[in-house]
């Protein structure tokens, strides 16, 4: 399959990898959604997480609301650590 690479895709979609894994699973399994439920769950979890990060940053006046690609691993680790302390 020939994809036109969207150079902004990763910057705009922090869950691009999870989204692509879901599509790949569907392609590999004859579009049987049931077989790919774990991929869909992972993608939904990712979207919820980065939505929360964006809302938190917006509320605190941090721009950009969605962190830059090179900051995301660090921010994810900080949020996970913070969640573990609750």
C-alpha positions as CSV (number, residue, x, y, z in Angstrom):
1,X,0.0,0.0,0.0
2,X,1.4,3.4,-1.0
3,X,0.9,6.0,1.7
4,X,1.6,9.7,1.2
5,X,3.6,10.6,4.2
6,X,2.1,13.5,6.2
7,X,5.1,15.1,7.8
8,X,2.8,16.8,10.4
9,X,1.0,13.6,11.3
10,X,3.1,12.6,14.3
11,X,3.2,16.2,15.6
12,X,-0.6,16.5,15.3
13,X,-1.5,13.0,16.4
14,X,0.4,11.7,19.5
15,X,-1.4,8.3,18.9
16,X,-0.3,7.8,15.3
17,X,1.6,4.6,16.1
18,X,-1.5,3.1,17.9
19,X,-3.8,4.2,15.1
20,X,-1.5,2.6,12.5
21,X,-1.3,-0.6,14.5
22,X,-5.1,-0.7,14.6
23,X,-5.3,-0.3,10.8
24,X,-2.6,-2.9,10.3
25,X,-4.5,-5.4,12.5
26,X,-7.7,-4.8,10.5
27,X,-5.8,-5.4,7.3
28,X,-4.2,-8.5,8.6
29,X,-7.4,-10.0,9.9
30,X,-9.8,-9.4,7.1
31,X,-11.3,-6.3,8.9
32,X,-12.6,-8.5,11.8
33,X,-13.0,-5.8,14.4
34,X,-13.3,-8.4,17.2
35,X,-9.7,-9.6,16.6
36,X,-8.4,-6.1,16.9
37,X,-10.2,-5.0,20.0
38,X,-6.9,-4.8,22.1
39,X,-5.5,-2.4,19.5
40,X,-8.6,-0.3,19.6
41,X,-8.5,-0.2,23.4
42,X,-4.9,0.9,23.3
43,X,-5.7,3.6,20.8
44,X,-8.6,4.9,22.9
45,X,-6.5,4.9,26.0
46,X,-3.8,6.9,24.2
47,X,-6.3,9.4,22.9
48,X,-7.8,9.8,26.4
49,X,-4.4,10.3,27.9
50,X,-3.2,13.0,25.5
51,X,-6.6,14.7,25.7
52,X,-6.2,15.0,29.4
53,X,-2.6,16.3,29.0
54,X,-3.9,18.9,26.5
55,X,-6.7,20.0,28.8
56,X,-4.4,20.2,31.8
57,X,-1.9,22.3,29.8
58,X,-4.6,24.6,28.5
59,X,-6.0,25.1,32.0
60,X,-2.5,26.0,33.2
61,X,-1.8,28.3,30.2
62,X,1.0,26.1,28.8
63,X,1.4,26.4,25.0
64,X,1.4,24.4,22.9
65,X,-1.5,22.5,24.5
66,X,-0.3,19.3,22.9
67,X,3.4,18.9,23.8
68,X,6.0,18.7,21.0
69,X,7.0,15.3,19.8
70,X,10.4,15.4,21.5
71,X,8.8,16.2,24.9
72,X,6.1,13.5,24.9
73,X,8.0,10.6,26.5
74,X,9.2,12.8,29.4
75,X,5.7,14.2,29.9
76,X,4.1,10.7,29.8
77,X,6.6,9.5,32.4
78,X,5.8,12.4,34.6
79,X,2.1,11.8,34.4
80,X,2.5,8.1,35.1
81,X,4.7,8.8,38.1
82,X,2.1,11.4,39.4
83,X,-0.7,8.9,38.9
84,X,1.2,6.3,40.9
85,X,1.5,8.7,43.9
86,X,-2.3,9.2,44.1
